[in-house]
Amino acid sequence: MFRILSLDGGGIKGAFPASVLAALEHDTGKSAVDYFDLIVGTSTGGIIALGLGLGKSAAEIVEFYRQYGPTIFPGTSLVERTAGLWRQLWGPKHSHDVLREALSSVLGTKRFGDSKCRLVIPTYDAIGGRLFLLKTAHHERFKFDYKSLAVDVALATSAAPTYFKASPFPEHAGASYVDGGVWANCPALAGVVEAHAFLNVPLDEIDVLSIGTTTTPFNIAQHADAGIAQWNAGLVDLMFNVQVEAARAQAGLLLNGRLHRIDFVASAGQFSLDNASPEKIDQLIQLGRGEAVKKANLDVVRPRFMNDSPAARFEPFYH
């Protein structure tokens, strides 16, 4: 089977999928990157995908969230968060420069093309007004992204509207990108299309492990008659949540059910994209480990994904 690892977006909630993968790596004694033919990740999931592809263990990525989360998303008191909401009405809530510095501390000056696994990272072209996918050189056509700095790729996929400003992309002269979550917060379907349309993998030979960033039941009834001010960040939540549901369902139908999803249903208000208090991060990490070691998940991951057959070695077209 052609195995795809799909990693959702979700800001600081990326600590959850990172912890899931760390627990799976610990349980199996294997590095996840060696057992997937393609990793597709959006926003915070894109950061995890880049880290894995560039040789970081999932446990190291967990520590990235623990160490840098409160710096990237400062302001956890009621007063600070209220001030942040007011900033969000008129401009980005958080600093793009702080995020770059944190990512640079982990990814350094490595290039996107240094990845040992095929990567697909969704983003959105803010100038051209179009969907965009940043890709390693796993097809002869893909020769425009692999020289990019991994940090620039991470910023391009994680510039969530109203949270961070659009991210310039030096390798694509004049381009500027925003968070891939605006169209592919769950990138499972994008991964299936990539494998089938560009790598010529038959649909019946594709298997997907999709990991979320926790889900909260979202009811729009309270906003149905609201204006812009009342919706506020609720618009972002709606945009992310509904297309996660759609992508997961569509990919599952195409694969005749060969999509295994690991996620956690949180209570309303339990977590948010940018609540990075140490307590919340620790909760996400513990929940991730708890979900990973459930029998229902291990009984799927061990035989289907992280088994005794590593993925074939990735040989990029360009270096």
Phi, psi and chi 1 to 4 in degrees:
 res  aa     phi    psi   chi1   chi2   chi3   chi4
   1 MET       -  148.1  -58.9  -62.9  -72.9      -
   2 PHE   -89.6  112.6 -173.9   93.6      -      -
   3 ARG   -97.9  129.4  -70.5  164.3  -74.2 -172.5
   4 ILE  -117.0  133.1  -61.1  174.1      -      -
   5 LEU  -104.8  120.9  174.7   61.7      -      -
   6 SER  -113.4  128.0  170.8      -      -      -
   7 LEU  -124.1  118.6  -59.1  166.1      -      -
   8 ASP   -69.0  163.1  -76.6   14.8      -      -
   9 GLY   -85.9  168.4      -      -      -      -
  10 GLY   158.8   22.2      -      -      -      -
  11 GLY    60.4 -134.2      -      -      -      -
  12 ILE   -63.4  -18.4 -167.1   58.8      -      -
  13 LYS   -67.9   -3.8  -65.3 -170.5  -65.4  179.8
  14 GLY   -61.0  -16.7      -      -      -      -
  15 ALA   -60.3  -28.7      -      -      -      -
  16 PHE   -67.4  -57.5  174.9   85.0      -      -
  17 PRO   -64.2  -33.2   20.4  -32.0      -      -
  18 ALA   -61.3  -40.5      -      -      -      -
  19 SER   -70.0  -38.4 -179.3      -      -      -
  20 VAL   -55.9  -49.3  168.3      -      -      -
  21 LEU   -66.7  -37.6  -71.7  167.6      -      -
  22 ALA   -62.3  -41.5      -      -      -      -
  23 ALA   -67.3  -39.1      -      -      -      -
  24 LEU   -66.9  -40.1  -66.4  175.9      -      -
  25 GLU   -63.9  -40.7  -72.5 -171.0  -19.7      -
  26 HIS   -66.5  -42.9 -178.0  -91.9      -      -
  27 ASP   -66.2  -43.5  176.9   78.4      -      -
  28 THR   -87.9  -17.7   61.9      -      -      -
  29 GLY    71.8   20.0      -      -      -      -
  30 LYS  -123.5  153.4  -60.8  175.3  171.5   67.3
  31 SER   -88.6  125.2  -63.5      -      -      -
  32 ALA   -55.1  -39.1      -      -      -      -
  33 VAL   -60.5  -24.1   70.4      -      -      -
  34 ASP   -81.0   -7.9  -65.4  -29.6      -      -
  35 TYR  -118.6    8.4  -70.6   81.5      -      -
  36 PHE  -123.9  137.2  -70.6   91.8      -      -
  37 ASP   -80.3  -21.5  -60.8  -77.9      -      -
  38 LEU  -152.6  136.4  170.3   67.1      -      -
  39 ILE  -120.2  127.1  -57.8  177.9      -      -
  40 VAL  -122.3  127.4   54.6      -      -      -
  41 GLY  -142.8  137.1      -      -      -      -
  42 THR  -110.0  136.2  -62.0      -      -      -
  43 SER    56.5 -119.7 -167.8      -      -      -
  44 THR   -62.1  -31.3 -163.7      -      -      -
  45 GLY   -66.5  -31.9      -      -      -      -
  46 GLY   -66.9  -37.3      -      -      -      -
  47 ILE   -63.3  -42.9  -67.8  171.1      -      -
  48 ILE   -64.2  -44.1  -63.2  170.5      -      -
  49 ALA   -58.8  -44.1      -      -      -      -
  50 LEU   -63.2  -44.0  -74.5  161.5      -      -
  51 GLY   -59.7  -45.7      -      -      -      -
  52 LEU   -63.1  -46.6  -66.4  173.1      -      -
  53 GLY   -62.5  -29.8      -      -      -      -
  54 LEU   -96.5   16.2  -64.9  172.6      -      -
  55 GLY    97.5    6.0      -      -      -      -
  56 LYS   -82.1  140.0  -60.8  -65.7 -178.7 -177.4
  57 SER   -75.5  158.3   69.5      -      -      -
  58 ALA   -61.0  -34.6      -      -      -      -
  59 ALA   -63.2  -37.6      -      -      -      -
  60 GLU   -66.2  -36.5  -70.8  176.8  -63.6      -
  61 ILE   -69.3  -37.0  -60.9  171.6      -      -
  62 VAL   -56.3  -43.9  168.5      -      -      -
  63 GLU   -66.1  -30.2  -70.6  -51.2  -52.4      -
  64 PHE   -59.0  -46.9  165.0   78.4      -      -
  65 TYR   -65.6  -40.1  -74.2   98.2      -      -
  66 ARG   -66.0  -41.4 -161.9 -165.9  -58.5  -88.7
  67 GLN   -79.8  -42.9 -179.4  176.2   -7.6      -
  68 TYR  -103.3  -13.8  -68.5  101.9      -      -
  69 GLY   -52.1  -50.9      -      -      -      -
  70 PRO   -64.6  -22.8  -25.2   37.3      -      -
  71 THR   -79.8  -41.8  -57.3      -      -      -
  72 ILE   -67.5  -40.9  -62.4  168.9      -      -
  73 PHE  -119.0   73.8  -61.0  112.8      -      -
  74 PRO   -76.0  162.5   30.8  -35.8      -      -
  75 GLY    92.8   79.7      -      -      -      -
  76 THR  -107.5   -9.0   55.8      -      -      -
  77 SER   -75.9  163.7   71.2      -      -      -
  78 LEU   -59.7  -43.4  178.0   59.7      -      -
  79 VAL   -63.8  -44.8  171.6      -      -      -
  80 GLU   -65.8  -40.4  -69.8  168.9  -36.4      -
  81 ARG   -70.4  -34.5  -68.4 -173.0   67.7   77.7
  82 THR   -64.8  -42.2  -59.3      -      -      -
  83 ALA   -62.9  -38.2      -      -      -      -
  84 GLY   -63.6  -38.3      -      -      -      -
  85 LEU   -64.8  -37.3  -73.0  171.9      -      -
  86 TRP   -66.1  -41.3  -83.7  105.6      -      -
  87 ARG   -60.7  -37.9  -74.0 -163.7  -56.1  -86.8
  88 GLN   -66.1  -22.0 -158.8  170.2   11.9      -
  89 LEU   -70.2  -26.1  -70.3  174.5      -      -
  90 TRP  -118.9  -10.2  -50.9  108.2      -      -
  91 GLY  -177.9 -176.0      -      -      -      -
  92 PRO   -59.6  141.5  -23.3   34.5      -      -
  93 LYS   -79.5  -31.0 -173.0  176.7 -179.4 -178.8
  94 HIS  -126.3  166.6  -59.7  -68.3      -      -
  95 SER   -88.0  122.8  169.6      -      -      -
  96 HIS   -62.2  -37.9  178.4  -84.0      -      -
  97 ASP   -66.7  -36.9  -65.4  -26.5      -      -
  98 VAL   -66.2  -41.4  170.9      -      -      -
  99 LEU   -62.8  -43.6  178.1   58.3      -      -
 100 ARG   -59.5  -44.9  171.1  178.0  -77.7  -81.4
 101 GLU   -61.6  -42.5 -175.4  176.1  -11.1      -
 102 ALA   -64.2  -44.5      -      -      -      -
 103 LEU   -65.3  -38.4  -69.3  169.1      -      -
 104 SER   -63.6  -31.6  -64.2      -      -      -
 105 SER   -66.2  -22.6   69.5      -      -      -
 106 VAL  -104.3  -44.3  175.8      -      -      -
 107 LEU   -90.8  -17.1  -59.5  176.1      -      -
 108 GLY    58.6 -135.4      -      -      -      -
 109 THR  -106.9   20.1   58.3      -      -      -
 110 LYS   -67.2  150.4  -71.1 -173.1  176.6 -179.3
 111 ARG   -95.0  153.8  -58.1  -79.1  175.1  174.3
 112 PHE   -53.7  -41.7 -171.3   32.8      -      -
 113 GLY   -70.9   -4.4      -      -      -      -
 114 ASP   -78.7   -6.0  -66.5  -25.9      -      -
 115 SER   -61.9  139.4  174.9      -      -      -
 116 LYS   -87.4    2.7   62.5 -174.3  -65.7 -172.8
 117 CYS  -136.5  152.1  178.5      -      -      -
 118 ARG   -61.9  133.5  -61.7  174.6 -172.4   86.4
 119 LEU  -126.8  140.4  -61.6  179.6      -      -
 120 VAL  -128.5  123.3  171.0      -      -      -
 121 ILE  -123.9  106.0  -50.7  -65.6      -      -
 122 PRO   -69.4  142.8  -21.5   35.1      -      -
 123 THR  -150.3 -172.2 -175.8      -      -      -
 124 TYR  -139.3  128.8 -172.8   82.9      -      -
 125 ASP   -74.7  107.0 -176.7  -12.5      -      -
 126 ALA   -71.5  -24.9      -      -      -      -
 127 ILE   -91.0  -46.2  -64.5  173.9      -      -
 128 GLY   -78.5  -16.8      -      -      -      -
 129 GLY    64.3   54.9      -      -      -      -
 130 ARG  -151.2  155.5   56.6  178.0 -179.8  148.9
 131 LEU   -64.0  146.8  -47.9 -177.5      -      -
 132 PHE  -146.4  142.0 -155.3   88.0      -      -
 133 LEU  -124.2  124.1  -68.2  156.9      -      -
 134 LEU   -89.2  130.2  -63.7  165.3      -      -
 135 LYS  -134.7  143.7  -56.4  178.8 -177.7 -176.4
 136 THR   -68.1  171.9   49.9      -      -      -
 137 ALA   -83.2   59.4      -      -      -      -
 138 HIS   -96.3   10.7   51.6  -94.2      -      -
 139 HIS  -148.3  150.0 -172.4  -77.7      -      -
 140 GLU   -61.9  -22.0   60.9 -176.1   -4.0      -
 141 ARG   -76.6  -20.4  -74.2  177.3   48.4 -170.6
 142 PHE   -91.5   79.4  -56.2  157.6      -      -
 143 LYS  -123.4   14.9   54.3 -174.3  176.2 -178.2
 144 PHE  -109.4  -10.1  -56.9  106.0      -      -
 145 ASP  -113.9  -26.0  -55.3  -25.4      -      -
 146 TYR   -66.6  -21.1   74.1   95.8      -      -
 147 LYS   -82.7   -9.1  -67.9 -178.6 -178.9  179.0
 148 SER   -65.6  149.5  -54.9      -      -      -
 149 LEU   -65.2  138.2  -73.7  174.2      -      -
 150 ALA   -58.2  -35.0      -      -      -      -
 151 VAL   -61.9  -41.1  168.5      -      -      -
 152 ASP   -65.9  -37.1  -72.4  -29.1      -      -
 153 VAL   -65.1  -44.8  174.7      -      -      -
 154 ALA   -60.4  -42.0      -      -      -      -
 155 LEU   -68.0  -37.7  -71.0  168.0      -      -
 156 ALA   -63.3  -35.7      -      -      -      -
 157 THR   -87.9  -13.3 -168.5      -      -      -
 158 SER  -115.3   12.1   58.4      -      -      -
 159 ALA   -83.4   73.9      -      -      -      -
 160 ALA   -63.5  128.7      -      -      -      -
 161 PRO   -54.3  136.7  -26.0   35.1      -      -
 162 THR    77.0  -16.2   77.4      -      -      -
 163 TYR   -98.4  -41.7  -70.3   91.0      -      -
 164 PHE  -135.5  153.5  -65.1  101.3      -      -
 165 LYS   -73.5  160.3   67.7  179.0 -177.6 -179.9
 166 ALA   -58.0  146.8      -      -      -      -
 167 SER  -104.0  121.3 -178.3      -      -      -
 168 PRO   -63.4  154.1  -17.8   30.9      -      -
 169 PHE  -133.2   93.9 -159.5   80.5      -      -
 170 PRO   -54.4  -35.7  -26.1   35.5      -      -
 171 GLU   -68.1  -24.1 -164.4   65.4   24.1      -
 172 HIS  -109.9   93.6  -61.5  175.4      -      -
 173 ALA   -50.7  122.4      -      -      -      -
 174 GLY    83.3   -2.9      -      -      -      -
 175 ALA   -81.4  153.7      -      -      -      -
 176 SER  -146.1  135.0 -175.4      -      -      -
 177 TYR  -125.5  152.8  -64.2  108.2      -      -
 178 VAL  -122.4  171.4  -61.8      -      -      -
 179 ASP   -48.6  129.4 -161.4  -52.0      -      -
 180 GLY   -63.5  -14.3      -      -      -      -
 181 GLY   -65.2  -14.9      -      -      -      -
 182 VAL   -66.6  -17.5  -59.1      -      -      -
 183 TRP  -138.6  -16.4   70.0  -85.4      -      -
 184 ALA  -143.3   54.2      -      -      -      -
 185 ASN   -63.8  -32.0 -154.4   46.6      -      -
 186 CYS  -106.7  107.7  171.0      -      -      -
 187 PRO   -89.5   17.6   33.0  -33.9      -      -
 188 ALA   -58.4  -44.4      -      -      -      -
 189 LEU   -65.9  -39.3 -175.9   59.2      -      -
 190 ALA   -60.7  -37.7      -      -      -      -
 191 GLY   -67.0  -41.3      -      -      -      -
 192 VAL   -63.7  -45.0  171.2      -      -      -
 193 VAL   -61.6  -42.0  171.0      -      -      -
 194 GLU   -59.2  -48.4 -174.3   73.7   16.2      -
 195 ALA   -64.4  -42.0      -      -      -      -
 196 HIS   -78.2  -46.7 -175.3   61.0      -      -
 197 ALA   -81.7  -33.6      -      -      -      -
 198 PHE  -106.5  -30.0  -69.1   99.2      -      -
 199 LEU  -104.9    1.5  -59.8  174.7      -      -
 200 ASN    59.1   35.2  -60.2  -46.0      -      -
 201 VAL   -88.6  124.6 -178.2      -      -      -
 202 PRO   -59.8  145.4  -22.1   33.7      -      -
 203 LEU   -58.2  -34.1  -71.1  175.1      -      -
 204 ASP   -77.6    3.3   60.0    4.1      -      -
 205 GLU  -113.6   11.0  -65.9  179.5   10.1      -
 206 ILE  -105.4  135.2  -62.7  173.6      -      -
 207 ASP  -131.5  133.9 -155.0   -2.8      -      -
 208 VAL  -122.2  131.9  176.2      -      -      -
 209 LEU  -106.4  113.5  175.2   61.2      -      -
 210 SER  -109.6  127.5  172.7      -      -      -
 211 ILE  -120.9  124.3  -52.4  179.0      -      -
 212 GLY   -88.3 -174.7      -      -      -      -
 213 THR  -121.8   34.0   54.9      -      -      -
 214 THR    78.4  148.6   75.9      -      -      -
 215 THR  -126.0  141.0  -60.2      -      -      -
 216 THR  -121.4  128.1  -59.9      -      -      -
 217 PRO   -53.6  127.1  -25.6   34.9      -      -
 218 PHE  -118.7  116.1 -172.0   72.8      -      -
 219 ASN  -109.0  119.0 -173.6  -22.1      -      -
 220 ILE   -89.9    1.7   68.1  168.5      -      -
 221 ALA   -57.4  -37.8      -      -      -      -
 222 GLN   -68.8  -18.0   60.8 -178.3  -44.1      -
 223 HIS  -106.3   -4.3  -62.8  -65.5      -      -
 224 ALA   -55.6  -34.5      -      -      -      -
 225 ASP  -111.1   18.6  -60.2  -43.3      -      -
 226 ALA   -88.3  161.8      -      -      -      -
 227 GLY   -97.0 -171.9      -      -      -      -
 228 ILE   -59.5  -44.8  -66.9  174.7      -      -
 229 ALA   -62.6  -39.2      -      -      -      -
 230 GLN   -72.4  -35.0  -71.0   92.7  -20.8      -
 231 TRP   -66.8  -49.3  -92.0   98.1      -      -
 232 ASN    45.7 -129.5 -170.6   28.4      -      -
 233 ALA   -69.4  -10.2      -      -      -      -
 234 GLY   -59.6  -29.1      -      -      -      -
 235 LEU   -63.7  -41.7  -79.8  171.1      -      -
 236 VAL   -64.8  -43.9  177.4      -      -      -
 237 ASP   -59.6  -45.1  -67.9  -23.6      -      -
 238 LEU   -61.7  -47.4  175.6   63.1      -      -
 239 MET   -57.7  -44.7  175.1  177.5   63.8      -
 240 PHE   -69.8  -46.5  -74.5  175.2      -      -
 241 ASN   -67.1  -43.9  -71.9  -12.7      -      -
 242 VAL   -70.8  -35.7  -65.0      -      -      -
 243 GLN   -80.9  -18.4   55.4   85.7   12.7      -
 244 VAL   -62.8  -46.8  164.3      -      -      -
 245 GLU   -61.1  -43.4 -177.3  179.6   -7.5      -
 246 ALA   -66.0  -47.5      -      -      -      -
 247 ALA   -63.4  -41.9      -      -      -      -
 248 ARG   -63.5  -44.0 -180.0  170.2   51.6   84.0
 249 ALA   -67.6  -42.4      -      -      -      -
 250 GLN   -66.7  -44.3  -70.1  167.2  -24.5      -
 251 ALA   -62.6  -40.5      -      -      -      -
 252 GLY   -62.7  -38.4      -      -      -      -
 253 LEU   -67.1  -43.8  -74.5  170.9      -      -
 254 LEU   -61.4  -33.7  -74.9  173.1      -      -
 255 LEU   -97.3    8.7  -59.5 -178.6      -      -
 256 ASN    56.2   40.8 -164.1   26.0      -      -
 257 GLY    89.3   -0.7      -      -      -      -
 258 ARG   -82.6   54.6  -71.8 -173.9  -49.6  -78.7
 259 LEU  -135.7  117.5 -178.0  150.1      -      -
 260 HIS  -104.8  127.5 -176.7   71.5      -      -
 261 ARG  -110.2  129.3  177.4   81.5  167.8  169.4
 262 ILE  -114.3  121.3  -59.7  177.8      -      -
 263 ASP  -158.4  177.1 -155.1   -0.1      -      -
 264 PHE  -138.7  132.9  175.3   81.1      -      -
 265 VAL   -89.6  110.0  178.5      -      -      -
 266 ALA   -91.6  160.3      -      -      -      -
 267 SER   -75.9  157.1   58.4      -      -      -
 268 ALA   -56.3  128.0      -      -      -      -
 269 GLY    81.1   -0.5      -      -      -      -
 270 GLN   -66.4  -41.3 -174.2  174.6   -1.2      -
 271 PHE  -134.9  155.5  -58.6  112.1      -      -
 272 SER  -140.4  166.2   67.6      -      -      -
 273 LEU   -56.9  -33.8 -175.7  150.7      -      -
 274 ASP  -126.2   17.8   65.2  -22.7      -      -
 275 ASN   -88.1   95.2 -173.7  -14.9      -      -
 276 ALA  -107.8   36.7      -      -      -      -
 277 SER   -64.9  148.1   69.2      -      -      -
 278 PRO   -53.9  -35.4  -27.9   36.2      -      -
 279 GLU   -64.8  -43.6  -65.3   77.3   16.5      -
 280 LYS   -66.0  -41.5  -67.9  -66.5 -175.1 -177.1
 281 ILE   -62.6  -44.2  -65.6  173.1      -      -
 282 ASP   -62.2  -38.7  -75.9  -18.1      -      -
 283 GLN   -62.4  -43.9  -73.1  177.8   33.3      -
 284 LEU   -62.2  -40.6  -72.1  161.5      -      -
 285 ILE   -65.3  -43.2  -67.9  169.5      -      -
 286 GLN   -67.1  -39.4  -69.7  -56.8  -44.4      -
 287 LEU   -64.9  -40.1  -73.9  171.6      -      -
 288 GLY   -60.8  -45.7      -      -      -      -
 289 ARG   -62.5  -42.2 -177.7 -172.4 -179.7  -78.5
 290 GLY   -61.7  -40.8      -      -      -      -
 291 GLU   -70.1  -38.9  -70.8  -61.6  -45.5      -
 292 ALA   -61.8  -38.2      -      -      -      -
 293 VAL   -92.1    4.5  -59.6      -      -      -
 294 LYS   -64.1  141.6  -76.3 -176.4  175.5  178.6
 295 LYS   -55.5  -39.9 -174.7  175.9 -174.4  -63.8
 296 ALA   -61.5  -28.2      -      -      -      -
 297 ASN   -90.8  -44.9  -69.1  -37.5      -      -
 298 LEU   -61.7  -36.2  -74.3  179.3      -      -
 299 ASP   -68.2  -14.5  -76.2   -5.1      -      -
 300 VAL   -97.7  -46.0  172.1      -      -      -
 301 VAL   -65.9  -42.7  171.8      -      -      -
 302 ARG   -61.2  -51.2  -73.9  171.5  177.8  162.3
 303 PRO   -80.8  -30.0   27.7  -33.4      -      -
 304 ARG   -95.6  -31.4  -78.8  171.3   52.0 -178.5
 305 PHE  -118.3  -70.5  -62.5  102.8      -      -
 306 MET   -95.4   70.4  -63.3  171.5   68.5      -
 307 ASN  -105.9 -148.1   49.5   32.8      -      -
 308 ASP   -94.2   10.8  -68.1  -30.8      -      -
 309 SER  -123.7   95.4  -61.4      -      -      -
 310 PRO   -61.2  156.6  -19.4   31.5      -      -
 311 ALA   -65.7  152.3      -      -      -      -
 312 ALA   -61.0  146.6      -      -      -      -
 313 ARG   -59.7  133.3 -179.0 -179.4  174.1   85.2
 314 PHE   -81.5  122.0  169.1   44.5      -      -
 315 GLU  -116.5  100.4  -63.6  -69.8  -10.8      -
 316 PRO   -67.4  153.9   23.1  -31.3      -      -
 317 PHE   -70.8  -29.9  -80.2   81.5      -      -
 318 TYR  -133.9  149.8  -49.8  103.3      -      -
 319 HIS  -124.1      -  -63.2  -85.7      -      -
